[in-house]
Amino acid sequence: MVHLHHQQQLHSQQQMEMNNRLMAELEEQRRRQEVLVEQLHVQKKQTEAHEQGLHQAAAASVKHGEQLEEMRRRTSARWHAFSATPVPAVAAPTTAPAVAGVQVVYGFQEVPKAPSFNGSTKVQMRKFMDQYEAYAREVNIANAQRPGGAQIQRAPLSACIDPLSVERIAYWEIGKASHELTEEDWKVFFLGAKDCDPVDMSKLDAAMAKLKMDTTVQSAESRVSKLVSDFEAVLVRLSMEGFAEAEPKLT
């Protein structure tokens, strides 16, 4: 009897130990499942964040392309007064056209003052074209405010050039006598400054390397707009305004 009782106790002890091991294994399996579920949850969040980032990057890329295209369009249409076909204006019989450095008053309205050019470099020529473009817009606005009234005549380009510069440009740049130059000759001369000088890619690369997207700006669209604006500022600083239009594949 004692031997049988001892065997029963031993069997019960072994059964209890086996049950404890089984419970421990089940608990470990449950813990591993919880860890796996947590990992899957984290992975799902990362995947969602990654997908959101991809969507934002795709939208930003589209916006970037649109911004660059708009910049190229603005560059192409930048000097409309020089490239557009002139529209005949209605001349007032009793008024004289404005000339550089002279301001004439039509009634109570002051005529916009034409810019003056005495430079020689492409940078100076582009600056003058910007000034003349702004002047042309002022004249158009002033004329629009006087429908049916005396129209302001825009100063011709020849009237905006310093006399000494006229002779130099006529002889050395255009190859004509100064008195033979037409308004079209002057337009062609200034539009020649649209073509950028040979590009020093090392300077451009160095400047571009400093361009970074401002991550402090919350809006993806605003971040792209600021980046394109910074890029355009770099081109202006390097006198390469036409680079984006001339080399679209590099931008």
Protein Blocks (a to p, Z undefined) as FASTA:
>chain_A
ZZmmmmmmmmmmmmmmmmmmmmmmmmmmmmmmmmmmmmmmmmmmmmmmmmmmmmmmmmmm
mmmmmmmmmmmmmmmmmmmmlmpccddddddfkbccddehiacdehjaccddddddfbfb
fklmmmmmmmmmmmmmmmmmmmmmmghiacdddddfklmpcfklmmmmmmmmnopafklp
cfklmmmmmmmmmpccdddfklmmmmmmmpccdfkbmblklmmmmmmmmmmmmmmmnopm
kmmmmmmmlZZ
